[in-house]
Amino acid sequence: MTDRAVRNILIVGGGTAGWMTAAALSAKLAGLPIALRLVESAEIGTVGVGEATVPHIRHFNAALGLDEADFMRKTQATYKLGIEFRGWGKPGDSYIHPFGAYGAAIGGVGFHHHWLRARQGGDPTPLEAYSLPVMAARQNRFAPPSSDLRSVASTYNYAYQFDAGLYAAYLRAYAEARGVVRTEGKVADVALRGADGFIEAITMENGERIEADLFIDCTGFRALLIGQTLGGRYLDWSRWLPNDRAVALPCATGGDGLTPYTRATADKAGWRWRIPLQHRTGNGYVYSSAHIGDDEALAGLLAGLDGPTDAEPNFLRFQAGRRDRAWIKNCVAIGLSSGFLEPLESTSIHLIQAGITKLLALFPDKGFDPLEIDEYNRLTAQQVELVRDFIILHFKATERSDTPYWDHVRTMEIPDSLARKIELFAGRGRIFQSDYDLFAEPSWIAVLLGQGIVPRQYDALVDTLPEAALVHRLKRMADLIGQTAQAMPDHQAFIARYCAADAAANIPA
């Protein structure tokens, strides 16, 4: 450590973003003379409705050394093999976006091209028959993937569905055990250095002044440091993502029970989520206030619940978009303070994780190299915009015109970057990706084909395989996947054996 080294880090705000940041920094900076402190107020609520994740969360937990069974017990977690989309292409439709592959490439050509050829030849087998996580999810089955890469049981991944409040509490205990100091209270003032405009200190309502070298803004939509203090502009994406309201309401688990997948059901002016946890089911309606009122949205949500509610409805307001810079001077915004994309593909927690990962990769000294800050901001913008395009795709790729809302999103203009992807796929099934794209090729295939964008042609190299050989190969593949799914244990039974929660012990601090 030099005299230019960062020695004091202050995280402003708790919740999932604050405690994920505190936990990761306390683990990765262990052994260095760096003081970590987090300030939060119990009087300021957190959004806390994002209870579903993508598989990358497993890497985050593993990096912290968390025991999976213990983590799942303490957060009332269930497993997640993907997301079911109901009614998105047109009313009555259903497809699952899986965390795994469709079939296997043949002759170096992507599987979906072979499936398209068979389909054009009259084979009615649906694409999902070639996806092990989809077939398992449809039967409410789950088992961890095999480590044997030669096995079809290695062709998928999984994520979690958990209580975000319990996860934050779990990580708080982890971080405090590793030296993070928590201060309860509200921030009354933020002081800037006169020489360069860097943040010098915050002052709490009780008069305590807290100085730091590096400040991390986890204050959610308030963006107290990055926005209100440092003037980071917010880039509005509502022209592509018009939903600006949500109402969340948990209920008792019923209906389809403890499904190993999240559900997103298209509705009159948006969509409804269903996330089954061990102790309850999370529900919500994400909608456009230009197309439906709060009371009608709540009525629509209540009509689709599995069982009795166990809380009051929580109404949220937001605007899709991002900060023009997530890192300004000596302040890094992580979580909602850096931007917001609606929870359609469960990306909020991943974007927190990505922000933390980049901060550690570009960890500064007190000089705060502008080149490294620019790189952080460039990568952040690129990653968020790739996720943005994937989410917009769900709304644009629809045949629905049954309500003004769906007619609007179906006909709206979209970013050029997304328009090119759609056109490439619609022509000959081509998908080209950036290294920073969170969603791999199977994810794009799932949504594009699931919502009715079928390529006009397939890759010409597919025709090198005789048709009879192709039909035989695809049948063997589908049979093997179906048999493997059938052999998996029931999802709820697997949880009961491996990580059943003690409900009485799971009360957030």
C-alpha positions as CSV (number, residue, x, y, z in Angstrom):
1,M,0.0,0.0,0.0
2,T,1.2,3.5,-0.9
3,D,0.1,6.9,0.4
4,R,-2.0,7.0,-2.7
5,A,-3.9,3.9,-1.8
6,V,-7.6,3.9,-1.0
7,R,-7.9,3.3,2.7
8,N,-11.6,4.1,3.4
9,I,-14.6,3.0,1.4
10,L,-18.1,4.2,2.2
11,I,-21.2,2.5,0.8
12,V,-24.2,4.7,1.0
13,G,-27.4,2.6,1.1
14,G,-28.1,-1.0,1.9
15,G,-30.6,-3.4,0.4
16,T,-29.4,-6.0,-2.1
17,A,-27.0,-3.6,-3.9
18,G,-25.4,-2.3,-0.8
19,W,-24.9,-5.6,0.9
20,M,-23.7,-7.5,-2.2
21,T,-21.1,-4.7,-2.6
22,A,-20.1,-4.9,1.0
23,A,-19.8,-8.7,1.0
24,A,-17.8,-8.8,-2.2
25,L,-15.4,-6.0,-1.2
26,S,-14.9,-7.5,2.3
27,A,-14.0,-10.8,0.7
28,K,-11.7,-9.6,-2.1
29,L,-10.0,-6.8,-0.1
30,A,-9.4,-9.0,3.0
31,G,-5.9,-8.5,4.4
32,L,-5.5,-4.9,3.0
33,P,-5.6,-1.9,5.4
34,I,-8.9,-0.7,4.0
35,A,-11.8,0.3,6.2
36,L,-15.3,-0.6,4.8
37,R,-18.3,1.1,6.1
38,L,-22.0,1.1,5.1
39,V,-24.6,3.6,6.1
40,E,-28.3,2.9,5.7
41,S,-31.6,3.8,7.3
42,A,-34.3,1.3,8.3
43,E,-36.8,4.1,7.7
44,I,-35.9,4.2,4.0
45,G,-37.5,1.2,2.3
46,T,-35.8,-0.9,-0.4
47,V,-37.5,-1.9,-3.7
48,G,-37.0,-5.6,-2.8
49,V,-39.3,-7.1,-5.4
50,G,-36.6,-8.7,-7.6
51,E,-36.6,-12.3,-6.3
52,A,-35.4,-14.2,-9.4
53,T,-31.9,-14.4,-10.8
54,V,-29.8,-15.6,-13.8
55,P,-27.2,-18.3,-13.4
56,H,-24.3,-15.9,-13.0
57,I,-25.4,-15.4,-9.3
58,R,-23.9,-18.9,-8.7
59,H,-20.4,-17.5,-9.6
60,F,-20.9,-14.6,-7.2
61,N,-21.9,-16.8,-4.3
62,A,-19.1,-19.2,-5.0
63,A,-16.6,-16.4,-5.0
64,L,-17.7,-15.5,-1.5
65,G,-17.4,-19.2,-0.5
66,L,-21.1,-19.5,0.4
67,D,-22.5,-23.0,1.0
68,E,-25.4,-23.4,-1.4
69,A,-27.7,-25.4,0.9
70,D,-27.2,-23.0,3.7
71,F,-27.8,-20.0,1.5
72,M,-31.0,-21.5,0.1
73,R,-32.3,-22.4,3.6
74,K,-31.6,-18.9,4.9
75,T,-33.2,-17.1,1.9
76,Q,-36.2,-19.4,1.3
77,A,-34.8,-20.2,-2.1
78,T,-36.0,-22.5,-4.9
79,Y,-34.2,-23.5,-8.1
80,K,-34.8,-21.8,-11.5
81,L,-34.3,-23.5,-14.9
82,G,-35.7,-20.6,-16.9
83,I,-38.7,-18.3,-17.4
84,E,-42.0,-19.3,-18.9
85,F,-43.6,-16.6,-21.1
86,R,-47.4,-16.9,-21.5
87,G,-49.2,-14.9,-24.2
88,W,-46.3,-12.9,-25.5
89,G,-46.3,-13.9,-29.2
90,K,-50.1,-14.1,-29.2
91,P,-52.8,-14.9,-26.6
92,G,-52.6,-18.6,-25.6
93,D,-48.9,-19.0,-26.5
94,S,-46.4,-20.5,-24.0
95,Y,-42.7,-21.0,-24.3
96,I,-39.8,-21.3,-21.8
97,H,-36.6,-19.3,-22.1
98,P,-34.2,-22.0,-20.7
99,F,-30.8,-21.7,-19.0
100,G,-29.3,-24.2,-21.4
101,A,-28.7,-25.4,-24.9
102,Y,-31.1,-26.6,-27.6
103,G,-29.8,-29.9,-28.9
104,A,-26.2,-29.9,-30.1
105,A,-24.5,-28.5,-33.1
106,I,-24.1,-31.0,-36.1
107,G,-21.2,-30.7,-38.5
108,G,-20.3,-27.3,-36.9
109,V,-23.7,-25.8,-37.7
110,G,-25.9,-24.6,-34.9
111,F,-28.7,-26.9,-33.8
112,H,-31.6,-24.5,-34.6
113,H,-30.7,-24.6,-38.3
114,H,-31.1,-28.4,-38.3
115,W,-34.4,-28.1,-36.5
116,L,-35.6,-25.5,-39.0
117,R,-34.7,-27.8,-41.9
118,A,-36.7,-30.7,-40.2
119,R,-39.6,-28.4,-39.6
120,Q,-39.7,-27.3,-43.2
121,G,-39.7,-31.0,-44.1
122,G,-42.9,-31.6,-42.0
123,D,-41.4,-32.7,-38.6
124,P,-43.8,-31.3,-36.0
125,T,-41.5,-31.8,-33.0
126,P,-41.4,-28.5,-31.1
127,L,-38.0,-26.9,-30.4
128,E,-38.5,-27.3,-26.6
129,A,-38.3,-31.1,-26.9
130,Y,-34.6,-30.6,-27.5
131,S,-34.0,-28.6,-24.3
132,L,-33.4,-30.5,-21.1
133,P,-34.1,-27.6,-18.8
134,V,-37.4,-26.9,-20.6
135,M,-38.5,-30.5,-20.5
136,A,-37.6,-30.7,-16.8
137,A,-39.3,-27.5,-16.0
138,R,-42.5,-28.6,-17.7
139,Q,-42.6,-31.6,-15.3
140,N,-41.6,-29.6,-12.2
141,R,-38.3,-31.6,-12.0
142,F,-34.8,-30.6,-11.0
143,A,-31.4,-32.0,-10.5
144,P,-28.0,-30.3,-10.6
145,P,-26.3,-30.5,-14.0
146,S,-23.7,-33.2,-14.5
147,S,-20.0,-32.3,-14.5
148,D,-19.4,-34.9,-17.3
149,L,-19.4,-32.8,-20.4
150,R,-20.2,-35.9,-22.5
151,S,-23.6,-36.3,-20.8
152,V,-26.8,-34.6,-22.0
153,A,-27.2,-33.8,-18.3
154,S,-24.4,-31.3,-18.5
155,T,-26.2,-29.1,-21.1
156,Y,-27.9,-26.7,-18.8
157,N,-27.4,-24.3,-15.9
158,Y,-29.6,-23.0,-13.2
159,A,-30.3,-19.9,-11.0
160,Y,-32.3,-19.2,-7.9
161,Q,-35.6,-17.7,-6.8
162,F,-35.2,-16.2,-3.4
163,D,-36.4,-13.5,-0.9
164,A,-34.3,-10.4,-1.7
165,G,-34.7,-9.1,1.8
166,L,-33.4,-12.3,3.3
167,Y,-30.5,-12.3,0.8
168,A,-29.5,-8.8,1.8
169,A,-29.7,-9.9,5.5
170,Y,-27.6,-13.0,4.8
171,L,-24.9,-10.9,3.1
172,R,-25.0,-8.3,5.8
173,A,-24.1,-11.0,8.4
174,Y,-21.3,-12.2,6.0
175,A,-19.9,-8.7,5.5
176,E,-20.1,-7.7,9.2
177,A,-18.3,-10.9,10.2
178,R,-15.5,-9.7,7.9
179,G,-15.1,-6.2,9.3
180,V,-17.7,-4.1,7.5
181,V,-19.1,-1.5,9.9
182,R,-22.8,-0.6,9.6
183,T,-24.1,2.8,10.6
184,E,-27.8,3.3,11.0
185,G,-29.2,6.7,10.0
186,K,-30.1,9.1,7.2
187,V,-27.7,11.3,5.2
188,A,-28.3,15.0,5.8
189,D,-25.6,16.5,3.6
190,V,-22.9,15.6,1.1
191,A,-19.7,17.8,1.1
192,L,-17.6,18.3,-2.0
193,R,-13.9,19.3,-2.1
194,G,-13.5,22.8,-3.5
195,A,-10.4,22.0,-5.5
196,D,-11.8,19.2,-7.7
197,G,-15.4,18.6,-6.9
198,F,-14.8,15.1,-5.5
199,I,-17.0,13.9,-2.6
200,E,-15.2,14.6,0.6
201,A,-17.7,13.5,3.3
202,I,-21.3,12.9,4.2
203,T,-23.0,14.2,7.3
204,M,-25.6,12.1,9.0
205,E,-28.8,13.6,10.6
206,N,-27.2,13.1,14.0
207,G,-24.3,15.4,13.0
208,E,-21.7,12.7,12.5
209,R,-19.4,13.5,9.6
210,I,-18.0,10.5,7.7
211,E,-15.1,10.9,5.3
212,A,-13.9,8.4,2.7
213,D,-11.6,8.0,-0.3
214,L,-14.1,6.0,-2.4
215,F,-17.9,6.4,-2.2
216,I,-20.3,3.8,-3.6
217,D,-23.9,5.0,-4.3
218,C,-26.4,2.3,-3.5
219,T,-29.3,4.7,-2.7
220,G,-31.6,3.3,-5.3
221,F,-33.8,5.5,-7.4
222,R,-32.8,8.5,-5.3
223,A,-29.2,8.4,-6.7
224,L,-28.2,10.7,-3.8
225,L,-24.5,10.8,-4.7
226,I,-24.2,10.1,-8.4
227,G,-27.3,12.1,-9.4
228,Q,-28.3,14.7,-6.9
229,T,-24.8,15.6,-5.8
230,L,-22.5,15.0,-8.8
231,G,-25.1,15.7,-11.5
232,G,-25.0,12.4,-13.4
233,R,-27.6,12.7,-16.1
234,Y,-30.3,10.0,-16.6
235,L,-30.8,8.7,-20.1
236,D,-34.5,8.0,-20.6
237,W,-35.4,4.8,-22.5
238,S,-39.1,4.9,-22.0
239,R,-39.7,5.3,-25.7
240,W,-38.6,1.7,-26.0
241,L,-39.6,0.4,-22.6
242,P,-42.9,2.3,-21.7
243,N,-43.7,0.4,-18.5
244,D,-43.3,2.9,-15.6
245,R,-45.2,1.3,-12.8
246,A,-45.4,-1.9,-10.9
247,V,-47.5,-3.3,-8.1
248,A,-46.0,-6.2,-6.0
249,L,-48.0,-8.5,-3.7
250,P,-46.9,-11.9,-2.2
251,C,-49.4,-14.7,-1.6
252,A,-49.6,-18.3,-0.3
253,T,-48.2,-20.8,-2.8
254,G,-50.9,-22.7,-4.7
255,G,-51.8,-23.3,-8.3
256,D,-48.8,-25.0,-10.0
257,G,-46.9,-25.1,-6.7
258,L,-43.1,-24.9,-6.4
259,T,-42.2,-24.6,-10.0
260,P,-38.5,-24.6,-11.0
261,Y,-39.1,-21.5,-13.2
262,T,-40.4,-18.0,-13.0
263,R,-43.5,-17.1,-15.0
264,A,-44.2,-13.9,-17.0
265,T,-47.7,-13.6,-18.3
266,A,-48.7,-10.9,-20.8
267,D,-51.6,-8.8,-19.7
268,K,-53.7,-5.9,-20.9
269,A,-51.1,-3.2,-20.4
270,G,-47.9,-5.0,-19.4
271,W,-47.1,-8.3,-17.8
272,R,-47.5,-10.2,-14.5
273,W,-44.7,-12.2,-12.7
274,R,-45.0,-15.3,-10.6
275,I,-42.0,-16.4,-8.5
276,P,-42.4,-19.4,-6.2
277,L,-40.3,-19.4,-3.0
278,Q,-40.4,-21.9,-0.2
279,H,-42.5,-19.8,2.1
280,R,-44.7,-17.8,-0.4
281,T,-45.1,-16.8,-4.0
282,G,-44.0,-13.4,-5.2
283,N,-46.3,-11.7,-7.7
284,G,-46.4,-8.4,-9.5
285,Y,-47.8,-6.5,-12.4
286,V,-45.4,-4.3,-14.4
287,Y,-47.5,-1.9,-16.5
288,S,-47.7,1.4,-18.4
289,S,-49.5,4.2,-16.6
290,A,-50.5,5.6,-20.0
291,H,-52.5,2.5,-20.7
292,I,-53.9,1.4,-17.4
293,G,-54.6,2.9,-13.9
294,D,-53.3,1.7,-10.6
295,D,-56.6,0.3,-9.4
296,E,-57.2,-1.7,-12.5
297,A,-53.7,-3.0,-12.5
298,L,-54.1,-4.2,-8.9
299,A,-57.4,-5.8,-9.8
300,G,-55.7,-7.7,-12.7
301,L,-53.0,-8.9,-10.4
302,L,-55.4,-10.1,-7.7
303,A,-57.4,-12.0,-10.3
304,G,-54.4,-14.1,-11.2
305,L,-53.0,-15.0,-7.7
306,D,-52.5,-18.6,-6.6
307,G,-53.8,-18.1,-3.1
308,P,-54.6,-15.6,-0.3
309,T,-52.4,-12.5,0.0
310,D,-50.1,-12.1,3.1
311,A,-49.2,-8.4,2.7
312,E,-50.4,-5.0,1.4
313,P,-49.8,-4.2,-2.2
314,N,-46.5,-2.3,-2.8
315,F,-46.8,0.3,-5.7
316,L,-43.6,1.4,-7.4
317,R,-42.8,4.1,-9.9
318,F,-39.8,4.1,-12.2
319,Q,-38.4,5.1,-15.5
320,A,-36.4,2.8,-17.7
321,G,-32.9,4.1,-18.5
322,R,-29.4,4.5,-17.2
323,R,-27.0,7.2,-15.9
324,D,-24.8,8.7,-18.6
325,R,-21.9,7.7,-16.3
326,A,-22.0,5.1,-13.5
327,W,-18.6,6.3,-12.2
328,I,-18.0,10.0,-11.6
329,K,-14.9,11.3,-9.8
330,N,-14.6,9.2,-6.6
331,C,-18.1,7.8,-6.7
332,V,-19.4,4.6,-8.3
333,A,-23.1,4.0,-8.6
334,I,-24.2,0.3,-8.3
335,G,-27.7,-1.0,-8.5
336,L,-30.8,1.2,-9.2
337,S,-28.8,4.4,-8.7
338,S,-26.9,3.6,-12.0
339,G,-30.1,2.8,-13.9
340,F,-33.1,0.6,-14.1
341,L,-34.4,-2.1,-16.5
342,E,-37.7,-3.7,-15.7
343,P,-37.5,-7.2,-14.1
344,L,-38.7,-9.1,-17.1
345,E,-35.5,-11.2,-17.5
346,S,-34.4,-11.0,-13.9
347,T,-31.4,-8.9,-14.7
348,S,-31.3,-6.4,-11.8
349,I,-29.2,-8.5,-9.4
350,H,-26.9,-9.5,-12.3
351,L,-26.2,-5.9,-13.2
352,I,-25.3,-5.2,-9.5
353,Q,-22.9,-8.2,-9.7
354,A,-21.4,-6.9,-13.0
355,G,-20.9,-3.4,-11.5
356,I,-19.0,-4.9,-8.5
357,T,-16.9,-7.2,-10.7
358,K,-15.8,-4.2,-12.9
359,L,-15.0,-2.1,-9.9
360,L,-12.7,-4.8,-8.5
361,A,-11.1,-5.2,-11.9
362,L,-10.5,-1.5,-12.1
363,F,-10.0,-0.8,-8.4
364,P,-8.6,2.7,-8.1
365,D,-6.0,4.5,-6.0
366,K,-6.6,8.1,-4.8
367,G,-5.5,9.4,-8.2
368,F,-8.7,8.0,-9.8
369,D,-7.2,7.5,-13.3
370,P,-9.7,9.1,-15.8
371,L,-8.8,6.4,-18.4
372,E,-9.9,3.6,-16.0
373,I,-13.0,5.5,-15.1
374,D,-13.9,5.9,-18.8
375,E,-13.3,2.2,-19.3
376,Y,-15.7,1.3,-16.5
377,N,-18.3,3.6,-17.9
378,R,-17.8,2.3,-21.4
379,L,-18.2,-1.3,-20.4
380,T,-21.2,-0.5,-18.2
381,A,-23.0,1.2,-21.0
382,Q,-22.3,-1.6,-23.4
383,Q,-23.5,-4.3,-21.0
384,V,-26.6,-2.5,-20.0
385,E,-27.5,-1.6,-23.6
386,L,-27.2,-5.3,-24.7
387,V,-29.5,-6.3,-21.9
388,R,-31.9,-3.4,-22.9
389,D,-32.1,-4.7,-26.4
390,F,-32.9,-8.2,-25.3
391,I,-35.7,-7.0,-23.1
392,I,-37.1,-4.7,-25.8
393,L,-37.2,-7.8,-28.1
394,H,-39.9,-9.4,-26.0
395,F,-42.3,-6.4,-26.6
396,K,-41.5,-5.8,-30.2
397,A,-41.6,-9.5,-31.3
398,T,-45.4,-9.9,-30.9
399,E,-48.4,-10.5,-33.1
400,R,-50.7,-9.0,-30.5
401,S,-52.8,-6.0,-31.4
402,D,-55.7,-6.8,-29.0
403,T,-55.1,-3.7,-26.8
404,P,-53.7,-0.2,-27.4
405,Y,-50.7,-1.2,-25.3
406,W,-49.7,-4.2,-27.4
407,D,-50.4,-2.3,-30.6
408,H,-48.0,0.4,-29.4
409,V,-45.1,-1.8,-28.5
410,R,-45.6,-4.0,-31.6
411,T,-45.3,-1.0,-33.9
412,M,-42.8,1.2,-32.0
413,E,-39.3,2.0,-33.4
414,I,-36.5,0.1,-31.8
415,P,-32.7,0.7,-31.5
416,D,-30.8,0.1,-34.7
417,S,-28.6,-2.5,-32.8
418,L,-31.7,-4.6,-32.1
419,A,-33.3,-4.1,-35.5
420,R,-30.1,-5.5,-37.1
421,K,-30.2,-8.6,-34.9
422,I,-33.9,-9.3,-35.8
423,E,-33.3,-8.8,-39.5
424,L,-30.2,-11.2,-39.5
425,F,-32.2,-13.9,-37.7
426,A,-35.3,-13.4,-39.8
427,G,-33.3,-13.9,-43.0
428,R,-31.3,-17.1,-42.4
429,G,-31.2,-17.6,-38.6
430,R,-28.0,-15.8,-38.0
431,I,-27.0,-14.6,-34.5
432,F,-23.8,-12.7,-33.8
433,Q,-23.0,-11.7,-30.3
434,S,-20.7,-9.4,-28.3
435,D,-18.4,-10.9,-25.7
436,Y,-20.3,-8.7,-23.2
437,D,-23.8,-10.0,-24.0
438,L,-25.3,-11.5,-20.9
439,F,-27.7,-13.6,-22.9
440,A,-26.1,-16.3,-25.1
441,E,-27.3,-17.6,-28.4
442,P,-29.9,-20.1,-27.0
443,S,-31.6,-17.2,-25.1
444,W,-32.0,-15.2,-28.3
445,I,-33.3,-18.3,-30.1
446,A,-35.8,-19.0,-27.4
447,V,-37.4,-15.6,-27.6
448,L,-37.2,-15.0,-31.3
449,L,-38.7,-18.4,-32.2
450,G,-40.9,-18.5,-29.2
451,Q,-42.6,-15.3,-30.3
452,G,-43.0,-16.1,-33.9
453,I,-39.9,-14.8,-35.7
454,V,-39.1,-17.8,-37.9
455,P,-36.2,-17.5,-40.3
456,R,-37.1,-17.6,-44.0
457,Q,-34.1,-19.9,-44.7
458,Y,-31.6,-22.0,-42.8
459,D,-27.9,-22.3,-43.1
460,A,-27.1,-24.0,-46.5
461,L,-24.5,-26.2,-44.9
462,V,-27.3,-28.1,-43.1
463,D,-28.1,-29.8,-46.4
464,T,-24.8,-31.8,-46.4
465,L,-26.5,-34.3,-44.0
466,P,-28.9,-36.7,-45.7
467,E,-32.5,-36.0,-44.6
468,A,-33.1,-39.5,-43.3
469,A,-30.0,-39.3,-41.2
470,L,-31.1,-35.9,-39.8
471,V,-34.5,-37.2,-38.9
472,H,-33.0,-40.2,-37.1
473,R,-30.5,-38.1,-35.3
474,L,-33.0,-35.6,-34.1
475,K,-35.4,-38.3,-32.8
476,R,-32.6,-39.9,-30.8
477,M,-31.7,-36.5,-29.3
478,A,-35.3,-35.7,-28.3
479,D,-35.8,-39.2,-26.9
480,L,-32.6,-39.0,-24.8
481,I,-33.6,-35.5,-23.5
482,G,-37.1,-36.7,-22.6
483,Q,-35.9,-39.7,-20.8
484,T,-33.3,-37.7,-18.8
485,A,-35.9,-35.2,-17.7
486,Q,-38.2,-37.9,-16.7
487,A,-35.5,-39.5,-14.5
488,M,-35.0,-36.2,-12.5
489,P,-36.5,-35.9,-9.0
490,D,-39.4,-33.7,-8.3
491,H,-38.3,-30.1,-7.6
492,Q,-40.2,-29.7,-4.3
493,A,-39.0,-33.1,-3.1
494,F,-35.4,-32.3,-4.0
495,I,-35.6,-29.0,-2.0
496,A,-37.1,-30.9,1.0
497,R,-34.2,-33.2,1.1
498,Y,-31.4,-30.8,0.4
499,C,-32.2,-27.3,1.6
500,A,-35.6,-27.0,3.2
501,A,-35.9,-23.7,5.1
502,D,-36.9,-23.3,8.7
503,A,-39.5,-20.6,8.2
504,A,-39.3,-19.3,11.8
505,A,-35.6,-18.5,11.4
506,N,-36.0,-16.5,8.3
507,I,-37.0,-13.0,9.4
508,P,-34.9,-10.1,7.9
509,A,-32.9,-8.1,10.5
